[in-house]
């Protein structure tokens, strides 16, 4: 599938634009006992990157029933510490260059819209994106992307999704939307490759090589 002529780029947020992994683990470890889940040893981070999200949930005894409550709490705690979140190297330059070349940029995320917009404002990127679309259904991104297209009357044939997790790849395959998987986020290149995304890139500047 040729994706180089698609002019609407939909970005994930956590792990793709914002480097939130260590902070999210720290927040989770401060609240896990309230939900009877197991703590995460940050030293296991590289091993976690090899696993699909479902296996991580099982490893730390996080049931599907607990996810909505955990997500609400983590979003709230993240808002308090959003100033600690760092942007990935070169992504600001790449986003601005794509915008200047006429691409329409969007964010679809399971983080809160408020958190994302605070981060974008702090990093002078808020005007780069058409809008931020937030959905709390972390294992229903295929449903979220369908709502995204329907609500905003956007033609899927013009779009590509850019994300860092295996669940992103699984969701886009369900919707037949091409995906560029990035290896600098949550899942490792090896884990991403097993699910055969349309493209894997190892640095933000490779987006410019692909599109410009």
HUCOR-V228085 format. One record per residue. N is the residue number from 0. SS is DSSP state (@ for helix, = for strand, . for the rest). BURIAL is 1 if it has 16 or more other C-alpha atoms within 10 Angstrom, else 0. D_CENTER is the distance of its C-alpha to the mean C-alpha in Angstrom with 1 decimal. Layout:
BEGIN
((N,SS,BURIAL,D_CENTER) (N,SS,BURIAL,D_CENTER))
END
This chain:
BEGIN
((0,.,0,22.4) (1,.,0,22.6) (2,.,1,19.4) (3,.,0,20.8) (4,.,0,22.5) (5,.,1,19.6) (6,.,1,19.3) (7,=,1,16.4) (8,=,1,12.9) (9,=,1,9.9) (10,=,1,6.8) (11,.,1,3.2) (12,.,1,4.1) (13,=,1,4.4) (14,.,1,5.5) (15,.,1,5.4) (16,.,1,7.6) (17,=,1,8.5) (18,=,1,10.1) (19,.,1,10.1) (20,@,1,10.9) (21,@,0,14.6) (22,@,1,14.8) (23,@,1,13.1) (24,@,1,15.5) (25,@,0,18.3) (26,@,1,17.8) (27,@,1,17.6) (28,@,1,20.8) (29,@,0,22.6) (30,@,1,22.2) (31,@,1,22.1) (32,@,0,25.9) (33,@,0,25.8) (34,@,0,24.1) (35,.,0,26.1) (36,.,1,23.2) (37,.,1,23.6) (38,.,1,22.4) (39,.,1,20.1) (40,.,0,21.9) (41,@,0,19.8) (42,@,0,22.1) (43,@,0,20.6) (44,@,0,17.1) (45,@,0,17.8) (46,@,0,19.1) (47,@,1,16.1) (48,.,1,13.9) (49,.,1,16.3) (50,.,1,15.9) (51,.,0,14.2) (52,@,1,12.9) (53,@,0,16.2) (54,@,0,18.2) (55,@,0,16.6) (56,@,0,17.5) (57,@,0,20.9) (58,@,0,21.5) (59,.,0,21.0) (60,.,0,22.8) (61,.,1,20.0) (62,.,0,21.3) (63,@,0,19.5) (64,@,0,21.8) (65,@,0,20.6) (66,@,1,16.9) (67,@,0,17.3) (68,@,0,19.6) (69,@,1,17.5) (70,@,1,14.4) (71,@,0,16.8) (72,@,0,18.4) (73,@,1,15.4) (74,@,1,14.2) (75,@,0,17.8) (76,@,1,18.3) (77,@,1,15.2) (78,@,1,16.8) (79,@,0,19.9) (80,.,0,18.4) (81,@,1,15.9) (82,@,0,18.4) (83,@,0,17.7) (84,.,1,14.1) (85,=,0,14.3) (86,=,1,12.8) (87,.,1,12.5) (88,.,0,15.9) (89,.,0,16.7) (90,@,1,13.5) (91,@,1,15.6) (92,@,0,18.4) (93,@,1,16.6) (94,@,1,15.1) (95,@,1,18.6) (96,@,0,20.3) (97,@,1,18.4) (98,@,0,19.2) (99,@,0,22.8) (100,.,0,23.2) (101,.,0,22.6) (102,.,1,19.1) (103,=,1,17.5) (104,=,1,14.0) (105,=,1,11.8) (106,=,1,8.5) (107,=,1,7.5) (108,=,1,5.9) (109,.,1,7.7) (110,.,1,8.6) (111,.,1,11.9) (112,@,1,12.8) (113,@,0,15.4) (114,@,1,13.3) (115,@,1,11.1) (116,@,0,14.4) (117,@,1,16.3) (118,@,1,14.0) (119,@,1,14.3) (120,@,0,18.0) (121,@,0,18.6) (122,.,0,17.3) (123,.,0,19.2) (124,.,0,16.4) (125,@,1,16.7) (126,@,0,19.1) (127,@,1,17.0) (128,.,1,14.9) (129,.,0,16.8) (130,.,0,15.0) (131,=,1,12.0) (132,=,1,11.7) (133,=,1,10.9) (134,.,1,11.5) (135,.,1,12.4) (136,.,0,12.8) (137,.,1,10.2) (138,.,1,12.4) (139,.,0,13.3) (140,@,1,10.5) (141,@,1,13.4) (142,@,0,15.4) (143,@,1,13.0) (144,@,1,12.8) (145,@,0,16.6) (146,@,0,17.1) (147,@,1,15.2) (148,@,0,17.7) (149,@,0,20.6) (150,@,0,20.3) (151,@,0,20.0) (152,.,0,22.2) (153,.,0,19.9) (154,.,0,21.1) (155,@,1,18.7) (156,@,0,20.8) (157,@,0,19.8) (158,=,1,16.0) (159,=,1,13.5) (160,=,1,9.8) (161,=,1,7.9) (162,=,1,5.1) (163,.,1,5.9) (164,.,1,7.1) (165,@,1,10.4) (166,@,1,9.7) (167,@,1,7.7) (168,@,1,11.0) (169,@,1,13.2) (170,@,1,12.1) (171,@,1,12.6) (172,@,1,15.8) (173,@,0,17.1) (174,@,0,16.8) (175,.,0,18.1) (176,.,1,15.4) (177,.,1,15.1) (178,=,1,11.9) (179,=,1,11.6) (180,=,1,10.0) (181,=,1,9.7) (182,.,1,11.7) (183,.,1,11.2) (184,.,1,8.2) (185,.,1,8.7) (186,.,1,10.7) (187,.,1,13.7) (188,@,1,15.0) (189,@,0,17.6) (190,@,1,15.4) (191,@,1,13.4) (192,@,1,16.8) (193,.,0,18.3) (194,.,0,16.5) (195,.,0,17.5) (196,.,1,14.8) (197,.,1,16.5) (198,=,0,15.8) (199,=,1,14.5) (200,=,1,14.6) (201,.,0,15.2) (202,.,0,15.2) (203,.,1,14.0) (204,@,0,17.6) (205,@,0,17.6) (206,@,1,15.9) (207,@,0,19.1) (208,@,0,21.2) (209,@,0,19.8) (210,@,0,20.2) (211,.,0,23.0))
END
